[in-house]
Amino acid sequence: MPPLLQTRTQHHNMRWSCAPPRQSKPQRSFISPRTAILRGKLNFQHIAIAGPLEAGKSELAARLAVRLNATVVHDETTENPFLEDFYAGTPGAAFQTQLFSLLARHRQQMTLRQTNLFSQTTICDYLFDKDKIYAYLNLDDNELFIYQRLFDLLVRDIVPPDIAIFLQAPPEVLCDRLEEHARHDPELSLPDTDYIRELCEAYNHFFFHYTATPLLVVETSHFDLGWTDETIDDLIKQLEEMTGGTRYYVPRIEP
C-alpha cells in the first residue's frame, strides 16, 4: 500500500462527511419508456459510467454505444506519467498524479463542450466528480486543501451527465480481474490488494451520498464483463424506466 494511503485510511470517511456535495441538477422532462423505445432513444443523452479499476467501464461504454448509436468518450488519464511512481509509494507522486488527472479530464470535458458533443447521445467511461474519490483517499491535508480549491474552480465549467451508472464489485473480484489483466500485460503497474479494498470502500461511500444526477448502481461481480446482448437489453430497460433518484440493479445470469 502506498505510504500516503496508510495515513489516510483511518479518517477518509470523516473527510467525506465534511465535503460539500455537488448540487443536484434540474430534472429534464422525461418521455415515456414506450415512446423512448419507438424513437430508438433514451430519456438521457449524456451518460457517465463510473467504477473502480476493472469494474468494466470501457467495455460497457463500447457496448452501449453500439446499441444506442452513441459517441464514446474515453478517460484519457490512463496514461498518467506519475501513476507508476504513485503505486511505488514515491513521496509527492500522489499529488502529481491527482493534479494531472484533474486537469486532463477538465481539458477533455471543455473540448467536448466546445464541440457541442453533448447535444447528441454521448457515453463517458468516467464521471468527472469521481476525481475527488482519489483525492480524499490519497492526499494529505495540505495537498487536499490545494486540490479542493482547484476542483471547485474547474467543476463550474463541467456539464453534468443526465445520468450516472456506477459499476460495483467487491475488491476480491476486482483483484482477480487485475491479475488476469496483468498476465496479458506483464509491464502493467498494479496497486496492491489493500489499496483496491480502500478504493472500493471510498467509491461505495461516494455513491451512497451521490445526488447530483439520477444514478443506476449495477452489481457486476457475478457475470462476464463481455456484456452479452441479453444483459445489455436488460440494462437499457433499467435506464428507460428511470426518472430520477437511485436504482440498484443486479443483472440476470442466463443458465
Secondary structure, 3 states (H helix, E strand, C coil): CCHHHHHHCCCHHHHHHHCCCCCCCCCCCCCCHHHHHHHCCCCCCEEEEECCCCCCHHHHHHHHHHHHCCEEECCHHHHCCCHHHHHCCCCCHHHHHHHHHHHHHHHHHHHHHHCCHHHCCEEECCCHHHHHHHHHHHCCHHHHHHHHHHHHHHHHHCCCCCEEEEEECCHHHHHHHHHHHHHHCCCCCCCCHHHHHHHHHHHHHHHHCCCCCCEEEEECCCCCCCCCHHHHHHHHHHHHHCCCCEEEECCCCCC
